[in-house]
Every structure is written in C-alpha cells, then in structure tokens.
Amino acid sequence: MRLKNIALSFAFVFFCVVSVCASTPKQGLITAYDVYIPPADPATKGSIPEVILKAKFEREGILNINPDVKKEVLSFYIDGKFHSEAKTIEDGFAKVIFQPPERKNYVLTVKLEKSKKYKAKEESGLIYAIDPSKPTIIVDIDNTVSITKESSLIFNDFDKKSKPLKDAVKIVRELTDHYNLIFITAREDAFLQKTRSWMKAWDFPLLPIFYADYGQTPLSQLKFKTEAVAKVKRDIKNVFLGIGDKDHDAKAYLKNGLKAYIIREKGKVPEGAIMMRDWQEIRKELIKE
C-alpha cells in the first residue's frame, strides 16, 4: 500500500508539472522589418506608392536558431495606432499593406496580442520615406561602418566590443543631409535587434537596414548582395553608389551599374571599384563645400 501511495504521489506531481508547463506560454520572438517608401511612379500621377509591411514570428531557440511559427496573429501598429493584423504562414511571416497618407517616416510596431501558446516582446521597425530630390546610396555594415567583433555580436545580448570606424557616425549623419542612405548587410536577421541597439548606442541616424534571412535568401553573400541591390535599384531609380569593404560588395554594386567605394587602407580592389582609405576620403568625394 505504501509503494502504491508513493507511486500515486509521483504521478500526481508529474501531472501537475506537465499541466503547468502546458499552460505556461512559450517564449516567442517578433522581428519587425524596415521598409522604404519609394519615389512615386509617374504612371500613378505622383501618388505615394503603397508598401508591404512584413514581420516574422519564431519560437525562441538556441544560438540564434529560432524555429518559425505559423498560424499566430500579429498586430501591426503605425505611429502607435492600430493598423491591421495578419496570421503568420509556414515560414513565420505575416504581411499587410500600408498606404502612406503622406511622404514621411513612420514607426512600425508589431505585437503578439491574441496568442494562447506564446508570449513575445513587441518590436519596432522603420518605414523610411525616400526623398525623391536626393540621390540614394547603399551602405554595408561590417567593417564599413562597424569594426565588428563577431564573437561579441553572436554571443552577447549587447555587442559591447564592436566599435564604429573612425568618423563613420559623424559622416554618415552629414551624408543624410544630401542623400538617402540604405543599409544592406549580409548579417542574418536574427541579429536585427542587436544591430539596431548598437546603431542607436553609437548615435547613428535612424535609417532602414535590410538583412539576409538564410533559408529565404541565398547563402552566397555575393548573390544575396547582388539581388538585394537589384531590388533597390528597381524601386529607386536614382541609387548611384554603394559603399562596402569586401570584393563581393564591389562586384554586387558594379553588376547593378552603381559606383563602388571600397574602404581599404592598402591592396587591390576589383576592376572598376574605387578604393577609399577612410570615411574622410568618402566625405571629400560626396560633400562639396
């Protein structure tokens, strides 16, 4: 009888633990993606183009490997006001259409409000209005504006060890007075929030950042960059320059008909690219005083 009672007690405890685990929401992760409002299409008589807002929902995993979650409802807010909601599909993405009432920057916030299985912190992204009167420049991140310490980026909640390149913050800020700037990086989008936090901490201006999403985008950095730059060029006709540090950056820019500035103190750059030793040299070329 005593053994039976012990067995029943263990069974009861096990049932309680399982019940509590089943009722406790699992930790999820929201990714809210930046987007730009492109210049108006002449065919639409100057009206502001609608944009697709995109977010992704994943279950928190290990070492930034986070499984996609489908059939969860994400709520989209613009400048703090509810806009619409959408259910995630197989790859964890949810998309809605936004028609900007005016050409200006907006803050996109995405929330998980109706889930019984998951909890997640709300996340925000930038809806960036391209100024049609300004030329557009594409900029890389790693070793272009950031001296990146990969171990710090990957393993720390906040990347404390990576520092900006000399004068990068100041000159990027100056360039925004004269140009539209868009960041395209081969960083996986799992590092999106860390990258935003790092940019904010170092006082970079708020600009749209586009990431790789391995499984959705090519593993080859050259192919990813070439395709990403091509999309920007289709949307924004006056993009004319790309700034990076790697040969594949130069090749991606040149293949799309852009000028390519490669930050490098010595050595060679691909044919057609222009080597820049630092951001001061870039400033001299782009800001005429």
PEDAMO-V32670 format. One record per residue. N is the residue number from 1. SS is DSSP state (@ for helix, = for strand, . for the rest). OMEGA is omega in whole degrees, -180 to 180 (999 if undefined). BURIAL is # if it has 9 or more other ideal C-beta (glycine too) atoms within 8 Angstrom, else .. Layout:
N;SS;OMEGA;BURIAL
N;SS;OMEGA;BURIAL
This chain:
1;.;-179;.
2;@;178;.
3;@;179;.
4;@;180;.
5;@;178;.
6;@;179;.
7;@;178;.
8;@;179;.
9;@;178;.
10;@;-180;.
11;@;180;.
12;@;179;.
13;@;179;.
14;@;179;.
15;@;-180;.
16;@;179;.
17;@;179;.
18;@;-179;.
19;@;179;.
20;@;180;.
21;@;-179;.
22;@;-177;.
23;@;180;.
24;.;-180;.
25;.;177;.
26;=;-180;#
27;=;177;#
28;=;180;#
29;=;175;#
30;=;170;#
31;=;177;#
32;=;-172;#
33;.;172;#
34;.;177;#
35;=;176;#
36;=;173;#
37;=;-176;#
38;.;174;.
39;.;-179;.
40;.;175;#
41;.;180;.
42;@;-179;.
43;@;-179;.
44;@;176;.
45;.;173;.
46;.;-180;.
47;.;-179;.
48;.;-178;#
49;.;172;#
50;.;-179;.
51;=;177;#
52;=;177;#
53;=;-174;#
54;=;175;#
55;=;179;#
56;=;177;#
57;=;-179;#
58;=;171;#
59;=;-179;#
60;.;-178;.
61;.;-178;#
62;=;178;.
63;.;177;.
64;.;173;.
65;=;-172;.
66;.;-177;#
67;.;177;.
68;=;179;#
69;.;179;#
70;.;174;#
71;.;171;.
72;.;-176;#
73;=;175;#
74;=;179;#
75;=;-178;#
76;=;178;#
77;=;178;#
78;=;-175;#
79;.;175;.
80;.;-179;.
81;=;-180;.
82;=;179;.
83;=;-179;#
84;=;177;.
85;=;-179;.
86;=;-180;#
87;=;179;#
88;.;-180;#
89;.;-172;.
90;.;-176;.
91;.;178;#
92;.;-177;#
93;=;170;#
94;=;-176;#
95;=;174;#
96;=;179;#
97;=;178;.
98;=;175;#
99;.;-178;.
100;.;178;#
101;.;176;.
102;.;-178;.
103;.;177;.
104;.;176;.
105;.;176;.
106;=;174;#
107;=;175;#
108;=;174;#
109;=;-179;#
110;=;-176;#
111;=;171;#
112;=;-171;#
113;.;-171;.
114;.;-175;.
115;.;173;#
116;.;-175;.
117;.;-170;.
118;=;168;#
119;=;-179;.
120;.;176;#
121;.;175;.
122;.;180;#
123;=;-176;#
124;=;176;#
125;=;-176;#
126;=;168;#
127;=;-167;#
128;=;-179;#
129;=;175;#
130;.;176;#
131;.;-177;.
132;.;-178;.
133;.;-178;.
134;.;170;#
135;=;-175;#
136;=;180;#
137;=;174;#
138;=;-176;#
139;=;173;#
140;.;179;#
141;.;-172;#
142;=;-179;#
143;.;171;#
144;.;169;#
145;.;-179;#
146;=;168;#
147;=;-166;.
148;.;171;#
149;.;-170;#
150;@;-179;.
151;@;178;.
152;@;179;#
153;@;-173;#
154;@;-167;#
155;@;-180;.
156;.;176;#
157;.;174;.
158;.;-177;.
159;.;-176;#
160;.;-170;.
161;.;178;.
162;.;-179;#
163;=;176;.
164;=;170;#
165;.;-179;#
166;.;176;.
167;.;-176;#
168;@;-177;#
169;@;-178;#
170;@;-174;.
171;@;174;#
172;@;177;#
173;@;178;#
174;@;-177;#
175;@;-179;#
176;.;175;#
177;.;-173;.
178;.;-172;#
179;=;162;#
180;=;178;#
181;=;177;#
182;=;175;#
183;=;170;#
184;=;-177;#
185;=;175;#
186;=;172;.
187;=;175;#
188;=;-175;#
189;@;172;#
190;@;-179;.
191;@;-175;#
192;@;-177;#
193;@;177;.
194;@;-180;#
195;@;178;#
196;@;-179;#
197;@;179;#
198;@;179;#
199;@;-179;#
200;@;-178;.
201;@;-179;.
202;.;173;#
203;.;169;.
204;.;176;#
205;.;179;.
206;.;-177;.
207;.;-180;#
208;.;179;#
209;=;180;#
210;=;-170;#
211;=;168;#
212;=;174;#
213;.;-173;.
214;=;-169;.
215;.;177;.
216;.;-178;.
217;=;-177;#
218;.;176;.
219;.;178;.
220;.;179;.
221;@;178;#
222;@;-179;#
223;@;178;#
224;@;-178;#
225;@;-179;#
226;@;-179;#
227;@;-180;#
228;@;178;#
229;@;179;#
230;@;179;#
231;@;179;.
232;@;-178;#
233;@;176;#
234;@;-176;.
235;@;-173;.
236;.;-171;#
237;.;-174;.
238;.;173;#
239;=;-170;#
240;=;-171;.
241;=;170;#
242;=;179;#
243;=;-180;#
244;=;179;#
245;.;-175;#
246;.;176;#
247;@;-179;.
248;@;173;#
249;@;-179;#
250;@;-177;#
251;@;179;#
252;@;179;#
253;@;-176;#
254;@;-180;#
255;@;179;.
256;.;176;#
257;.;179;.
258;.;166;#
259;=;-179;.
260;=;172;#
261;=;-180;#
262;=;-179;#
263;=;-175;#
264;.;-177;#
265;.;-180;.
266;.;-180;.
267;.;-178;.
268;.;173;.
269;.;179;#
270;.;-180;#
271;.;-180;.
272;.;178;.
273;.;-179;#
274;=;-180;.
275;=;176;#
276;=;-176;#
277;.;-178;.
278;.;-178;#
279;@;177;#
280;@;176;.
281;@;178;#
282;@;180;#
283;@;-180;#
284;@;-180;.
285;@;-169;.
286;@;180;#
287;.;-179;.
288;.;-177;.
289;.;999;.
